[in-house]
């Protein structure tokens, strides 16, 4: 089986959703500013300012909204090392070391 679609099967954390929204907003406002009216660049400025403020304060209103909409924190979705946590109806299959052999 090919791993070309592996990124699609990995659950999205609230951080990933936030980056998608921020990038889409900046891209959208930039395109609108170039094609419609330069006043749309104010949206790009506000989105960028929001990213700067959240980097210093570690508080983001979009993070809180996404959590309320059902997005999960990265720690709730992944085990240490980036391994996705199993769903409640799945078993986690880890490699078993054979310690009985005397090699």
Order of alpha helices (4+ residues) and beta strands (2+ residues): alpha-alpha-alpha-alpha-alpha
